[in-house]
Amino acid sequence: MNIEPLGKTARTHTNGELTSANVGTDVVLLGWIHRIRDLGSLVFIDLRDRHGLTQVVARENEPLVNEVKRLRSEFVIAVRGKVVARAADTVNPRMKTGEIEVEASDVRLLNDAKVPPFPIADETTQASEDLRLKYRYLDLRR
């Protein structure tokens, strides 16, 4: 996970602004891991900031994939990669960035986080009402 010092101008785009017009562009994105899906040699990350979500994929680079597998939900990361068009059958029309994904070439952990007491990314939760009331500030994010 090596990205040289990022500085203040490191972010090239926000997570909600990339579209098919950006295909082929090298980008640096910063944000929280909203959701992570491990499919063995392929790992998908939904990267979130206040502007939206972008799907990041790590593949064909075994050391990078192994490092990405150690990341967890709500960790803050920086991703350097290239914007690529999604295959026609994987386009997500419900997302503004649903026509593209970022193929990661480098990932840097900026800050880890404690695992939330219940999943924040899901609309429904199996958490008890007492737990949801105790962590109301997290429950409101859903």
Secondary structure, 3 states (H helix, E strand, C coil): CCCCCCCCCCCCCCCCCCCHHHCCCEEEEEEEEEEEEECCCEEEEEEEECCEEEEEEEECCHHHHHHHCCCCCCCEEEEEEEEEECCHHHCCCCCCCCCEEEEEEEEEEEECCCCCCCCCCCCCCCCCHHHHHHCHHHHCCC
